Amino acid sequence: MINTKNLSRNKPIGVFDSGVGGLTVFKEIKKVLPGEDIIYLGDTARLPYGNKSRKTIIRFTIENILFLLKKKVKLIIIACNTSSSLALDYIKKIFSLPIIGVIEPAVKKAVEVSLNKKIGVIGTKSTIESKIYERLILKKEKKAKVYSLSCPLFVPLVEEGFVKGRITQMIIRFYLKKLKGKIDTLILGCTHYPLLKKEISSYLKEVKLIDSANSVAEEVRILLENLNLLNNKKKPVYRFYVSDDPQGFFKTAKFFLKDRIEREQVYLADV
């Protein structure tokens, strides 16, 4: 149950991911809620999350949440599909502030836009093996046909800045040829993957691509509105924390956000 007793509209929104992928969510939150302070945590020291056990993911998730709670956030977005799939239900029983994952908003959107209900899901090994997308899709649409596929090389590609070019195209074809001609909608089940959207769309030309960033931002807006916690600050503050290599994150974030970001906004986090 959400407890708003110690929450204030002036407190920041907390967002965390295993690396830079969650910046796709950060960018949408900033656009949809321009008056909100945002604290972003990238657990770059322990990246990637996608090949780790549920027990480890739950531990990492709790540690990240505890770090953000020290920053006095009013709401936390788990901008990581692996954490959302393996840890969200568990941690909601522990913490009383609002916590939102990235999976349900994407599922809702995919079921809405798919014409033939043949839906593909790509994600990390842990996310796909959890079968959470398949369960939620079939819960909303019993007649849906779900094709799930793990794409373990996509996260390293994004983290290293290979979001376009021949190498990226070859890897995308290697994985997604198994889905070509079978689906009309594809859920990008990792917050890193939208950064590959242009190349994926070029290969799967007739397929609608769903990423959760915009859907999550809208869900956050509605929730904050209902809880009377919306902030309308004229000059919001954005801070970025990483568990390793702040300089590397700064360079990557600057490139992906296509926005002005100062080196002084990036801090080293102890999680």
C-alpha positions, -999 to 999 in steps of 0.1 A, spaced: 0 0 0 13 35 -9 20 57 21 20 94 11 25 107 47 62 116 42 60 125 6 60 160 -8 55 175 -43 89 192 -40 108 160 -37 125 146 -68 115 115 -89 140 87 -87 149 66 -117 173 37 -119 187 13 -144 217 -10 -148 234 16 -171 225 42 -198 194 24 -211 171 41 -185 180 74 -200 152 67 -225 128 68 -196 145 98 -181 141 117 -214 103 110 -215 98 119 -179 115 152 -185 93 158 -215 60 148 -200 67 163 -165 89 194 -172 85 207 -137 99 178 -118 134 173 -103 148 140 -114 176 118 -99 190 91 -121 210 62 -109 229 40 -133 244 9 -117 272 8 -143 296 -12 -120 273 -43 -120 261 -41 -156 247 -62 -172 217 -73 -151 203 -96 -178 224 -126 -172 222 -126 -133 200 -147 -110 167 -135 -95 182 -135 -60 210 -112 -72 187 -89 -92 164 -85 -61 195 -76 -40 207 -50 -65 172 -36 -68 168 -31 -31 203 -15 -28 194 9 -56 161 18 -40 178 24 -7 203 47 -24 175 68 -40 155 69 -7 186 86 9 180 113 -18 145 118 -5 126 108 -36 88 108 -37 85 81 -64 108 55 -80 108 42 -115 125 9 -122 137 17 -157 151 -17 -161 131 -46 -176 152 -72 -158 146 -57 -124 109 -50 -133 104 -87 -143 123 -103 -114 121 -80 -85 91 -56 -87 64 -77 -71 88 -86 -42 100 -50 -35 65 -36 -36 58 -56 -4 88 -40 13 86 -3 4 56 20 9 63 48 -16 51 46 -52 73 23 -74 66 18 -111 81 -7 -135 84 -6 -172 66 -38 -183 29 -34 -178 27 0 -196 44 -16 -227 21 -47 -226 -10 -25 -224 2 -4 -254 12 -35 -275 -22 -52 -270 -40 -20 -280 -21 -14 -313 -16 -50 -325 -41 -58 -353 -36 -96 -355 -24 -100 -319 9 -116 -331 33 -99 -307 70 -103 -304 90 -95 -273 128 -90 -272 148 -86 -240 176 -98 -219 180 -135 -210 166 -131 -175 136 -111 -187 127 -135 -214 131 -166 -192 108 -150 -166 80 -152 -192 64 -121 -175 56 -104 -209 39 -136 -222 18 -140 -190 7 -103 -190 -1 -103 -227 -22 -134 -225 -39 -121 -194 -51 -91 -215 -56 -110 -247 -62 -147 -245 -60 -153 -282 -26 -135 -286 3 -153 -301 36 -143 -283 70 -148 -298 98 -142 -272 134 -138 -280 165 -129 -259 191 -106 -276 221 -105 -252 244 -85 -275 220 -55 -277 229 -40 -243 267 -41 -249 261 -25 -283 242 4 -268 266 8 -238 295 11 -263 277 36 -285 271 12 -315 235 23 -322 239 23 -360 262 10 -387 271 -23 -404 280 -42 -372 248 -32 -355 227 -41 -385 244 -76 -388 236 -84 -351 200 -71 -354 195 -94 -385 211 -123 -367 186 -122 -338 154 -108 -354 154 -130 -386 135 -155 -363 107 -130 -360 105 -116 -395 71 -122 -411 56 -136 -379 46 -105 -360 29 -71 -365 40 -56 -331 73 -59 -313 79 -49 -276 114 -36 -270 117 -53 -236 148 -35 -224 152 2 -219 185 0 -239 167 -12 -270 149 20 -280 183 34 -288 184 8 -316 149 16 -328 159 31 -361 179 1 -372 154 -24 -359 126 -5 -377 146 -5 -409 149 -43 -407 113 -50 -395 97 -24 -418 60 -34 -413 62 -40 -376 50 -15 -349 77 -10 -322 67 -5 -286 90 10 -260 77 17 -225 93 51 -219 63 72 -230 37 49 -215 56 50 -182 59 87 -182 22 91 -187 15 66 -159 38 86 -136 20 118 -145 -14 104 -137 -2 88 -104 14 120 -92 -17 139 -102 -40 115 -82 -17 117 -52 -15 155 -54 23 153 -57 28 171 -91 56 197 -91 56 227 -114 91 240 -108 103 265 -133 140 254 -131 140 217 -123 173 200 -112 186 169 -128 213 148 -112 230 116 -124 247 90 -102 267 60 -114 283 32 -95 314 33 -118 331 54 -145 313 88 -142 333 102 -171 323 74 -194 287 78 -184 288 115 -190 301 111 -225 275 85 -233 246 103 -217 255 135 -235 253 116 -268 221 98 -261 201 126 -245 209 150 -273 207 177 -246 230 199 -226 244 180 -196 272 193 -175 300 171 -161 292 185 -126 257 168 -128 273 133 -128 283 119 -94 299 86 -82 274 66 -62 281 41 -34 255 14 -38 
